[in-house]
């Protein structure tokens, strides 16, 4: 199995893979073990198990050497990887009281996904900050650069390239903010087999809240086994980020066309058969990655249909979908950064096509958008 989130082309070809490493199968399974270790500590701290049982749990977890292929094969019988992992830990521990205390498989898997997403989100936020800086610089530099606006595929009225870049900036900045809020709100999952913490009563809620604090996660909603809004919200927020950078990519691609040639990537791509071409390859790749996210977002919305106290297939559909939507978004952000870094703006070509010199409030709008940039 790969230590990246999907495959060699999709991740490595997008640029920096530090984001994708947090979404890998290894990161996911390791986070399940992290949940089990933190749960043993929380249960001991709450007085539900002994310190000796917690230590035995830690010894078993620390001694585990992950064989991802073996875990995948063993997952088939029960339908998820937690079942064989927990069975192995209980065998290793001897004293099994500290393993999977009062938990169910969904508790471990949901919390592991949340941990992976939070960590990946921190890397993505840094990259988005870099994109915001590039856009802010473009908007500032070209505050007064005239260019023909285009509506419905036709030339319209003059505007400025500064206000165009500021519009790109505003969308990226706001979508990044929304994603940050959704990630910050991601909660721990710990509620037991039917969501009522019966196996750790009367200390269950105390164990839950200690576990949340230990992992640095929100403690509410208390039970979200069939309330999938936390994961769906963060997935949709990621898709909005992908949409915001895809808009930029589309404009760069269109404006790089030979017949327009108003912008050009600093390091355009070539062609295997046409040596004269200078393709906006980074923007094209950004578009390709981002274009996958609406379908993935639709799948996440479909998972809101959870039956009774545990989703039957709807929950299982989330595990890869949420990682895919994050990975595709991160890859799109990587490529739009490459597209914008050193973007060549052909101001003379823009000026030659501009009819009239009235650009309205374009410069003032640019300034107002830039003033809202507090990153």
Secondary structure, 3 states (H helix, E strand, C coil): CCCCCCCHHHHHCCCCCCCHHHHCHHHHHHHHHHHHHHHHHHHHHCCCCCHHHHHHHHHHHHCCCCCHHHHHHHHHHHCCHHHHHHHHHHHHHCCHHHCCCCCCHHHHHHHHHHHHHHHHHHHHHHHHHHHHHHHHHHHHHCCCCEEEEEECCEEEEEEEHHHHHHHHHHHHHHHHHHHHHHHHCCECCCCCCCCCCHHHCCCHHHHHHHHHHHHCCECCCCCCCCCCHHHHHHHHHHHHHHHHHHHHHHHHHHHCCCCCCCEECCCCECCCCCCCCCECHHHHHHHHHHCCHHHHHHHHHHCCCCCCCCCCCCCCCHHHHHHHHHHHHHHHHHHHHHHHCCCEECHHHHHHHCCCCCCCCHHHHHHHHHHCCCC
